[in-house]
Amino acid sequence: MSAYPGQRGLRNPLKIARGLGSSKTGVHHWWLQRATAVALVPLSIWFLFLVGDLVPADYPMVLATIGQPVNAVFLIVLAGCLFWHGALGLQVIVEDYVHIRWLELTLQIALRFGALLGALACVMAMLAIWLAGTPPS
């Protein structure tokens, strides 16, 4: 209760009348976004070192380096975390700034589909390079 009589805190009176409270899902979304951000820090640093090492390399050397199991797995995890983190962030933007219900739903579906499609494309490309093996020199 509030310290002032007759005042119901900061809640909207319509929300109090309807009995609508928190949907209890915001904390999960917040933790997922923080977890992907924390995972992206070492993965991004590793990626920058990998790209730095590949700057003077020729095409077969780049394919051979990416095709190494450790590098391929880390690149797949990096792509998954990047697309997931991006989708979570864009979801919040759409929820906060799009107020037309049908447009919000359409954008949310397109956002999820686009993130999934992008992540799958990256994973398939990495698997193709990894499973193809080292090209002949």
C-alpha positions as CSV (number, residue, x, y, z in Angstrom):
1,M,0.0,0.0,0.0
2,S,1.0,3.6,-0.5
3,A,2.0,6.0,2.3
4,Y,-0.7,8.4,1.1
5,P,-4.3,7.6,1.8
6,G,-6.5,7.1,-1.3
7,Q,-3.5,6.6,-3.6
8,R,-2.9,3.2,-5.1
9,G,0.8,3.5,-6.0
10,L,2.0,3.8,-9.6
11,R,-0.4,1.3,-11.2
12,N,-3.0,2.4,-13.7
13,P,-6.5,2.3,-12.2
14,L,-7.8,0.4,-15.3
15,K,-5.1,-2.3,-14.7
16,I,-6.2,-2.6,-11.1
17,A,-9.8,-3.0,-12.1
18,R,-9.0,-5.7,-14.7
19,G,-6.7,-7.5,-12.3
20,L,-4.0,-7.7,-14.9
21,G,-0.5,-8.1,-13.5
22,S,2.8,-9.1,-14.8
23,S,2.9,-12.0,-17.2
24,K,6.0,-13.3,-15.4
25,T,8.0,-13.8,-18.6
26,G,10.1,-10.6,-18.6
27,V,12.8,-11.9,-16.3
28,H,13.3,-15.0,-18.5
29,H,13.8,-12.8,-21.6
30,W,16.1,-10.5,-19.7
31,W,18.3,-13.4,-18.5
32,L,18.4,-14.9,-22.0
33,Q,19.6,-11.6,-23.5
34,R,22.3,-11.2,-20.8
35,A,23.4,-14.9,-21.2
36,T,23.8,-14.5,-25.0
37,A,25.7,-11.2,-24.4
38,V,28.1,-12.9,-22.0
39,A,28.6,-15.8,-24.4
40,L,29.3,-13.4,-27.3
41,V,32.2,-11.6,-25.5
42,P,34.7,-14.5,-25.6
43,L,33.4,-15.8,-28.9
44,S,33.8,-12.3,-30.5
45,I,37.3,-12.0,-29.2
46,W,38.2,-15.4,-30.5
47,F,36.6,-14.5,-33.9
48,L,38.6,-11.3,-34.2
49,F,41.9,-13.3,-33.6
50,L,40.8,-15.9,-36.1
51,V,40.0,-13.3,-38.8
52,G,43.3,-11.5,-37.9
53,D,45.2,-14.6,-38.6
54,L,43.4,-15.2,-41.9
55,V,44.0,-11.8,-43.4
56,P,47.2,-12.8,-45.3
57,A,45.9,-16.3,-46.1
58,D,44.8,-17.5,-49.5
59,Y,41.4,-19.1,-50.2
60,P,42.4,-22.8,-49.6
61,M,44.1,-21.9,-46.3
62,V,40.9,-20.0,-45.1
63,L,38.8,-23.1,-46.0
64,A,41.2,-25.4,-44.2
65,T,41.3,-23.2,-41.1
66,I,37.5,-22.9,-41.0
67,G,37.2,-26.6,-41.6
68,Q,39.0,-27.5,-38.5
69,P,36.5,-29.0,-36.0
70,V,37.2,-26.6,-33.2
71,N,36.9,-23.5,-35.4
72,A,33.8,-24.9,-37.1
73,V,32.0,-25.6,-33.8
74,F,32.9,-22.2,-32.4
75,L,31.7,-20.4,-35.6
76,I,28.4,-22.3,-35.4
77,V,28.0,-21.4,-31.7
78,L,28.9,-17.8,-32.5
79,A,26.3,-17.6,-35.3
80,G,23.6,-19.1,-33.1
81,C,24.3,-16.7,-30.3
82,L,24.5,-13.7,-32.6
83,F,21.2,-14.4,-34.3
84,W,19.5,-15.3,-31.0
85,H,20.8,-12.2,-29.2
86,G,19.8,-10.0,-32.2
87,A,16.3,-11.5,-32.3
88,L,15.8,-10.9,-28.5
89,G,16.9,-7.3,-28.9
90,L,14.7,-6.6,-31.9
91,Q,11.7,-8.3,-30.2
92,V,12.0,-5.7,-27.4
93,I,12.2,-2.8,-29.9
94,V,9.0,-4.1,-31.7
95,E,7.2,-4.6,-28.4
96,D,8.0,-1.1,-27.2
97,Y,7.5,1.0,-30.4
98,V,5.0,-0.8,-32.6
99,H,1.5,-0.2,-31.2
100,I,-0.7,-1.6,-34.0
101,R,-1.4,-5.2,-33.0
102,W,-1.5,-6.8,-36.5
103,L,1.7,-5.0,-37.5
104,E,3.4,-6.0,-34.2
105,L,2.5,-9.7,-34.7
106,T,3.6,-9.6,-38.4
107,L,6.9,-8.1,-37.4
108,Q,7.5,-10.6,-34.6
109,I,6.8,-13.5,-36.9
110,A,9.0,-12.1,-39.6
111,L,11.8,-11.3,-37.1
112,R,11.8,-14.9,-35.7
113,F,11.6,-16.4,-39.2
114,G,14.5,-14.2,-40.4
115,A,16.7,-14.9,-37.4
116,L,16.0,-18.7,-37.8
117,L,16.7,-18.5,-41.5
118,G,19.9,-16.6,-41.0
119,A,21.2,-18.9,-38.3
120,L,20.4,-22.0,-40.3
121,A,22.1,-20.6,-43.4
122,C,25.3,-19.9,-41.3
123,V,25.1,-23.4,-39.7
124,M,24.7,-25.1,-43.1
125,A,27.5,-23.1,-44.6
126,M,29.8,-24.1,-41.7
127,L,28.8,-27.7,-41.9
128,A,29.4,-27.7,-45.7
129,I,32.9,-26.4,-45.2
130,W,33.6,-28.6,-42.2
131,L,32.4,-31.8,-43.9
132,A,34.0,-31.1,-47.2
133,G,37.4,-31.5,-45.7
134,T,40.6,-29.8,-46.6
135,P,40.7,-28.9,-50.3
136,P,43.6,-30.2,-52.4
137,S,46.6,-27.9,-52.7
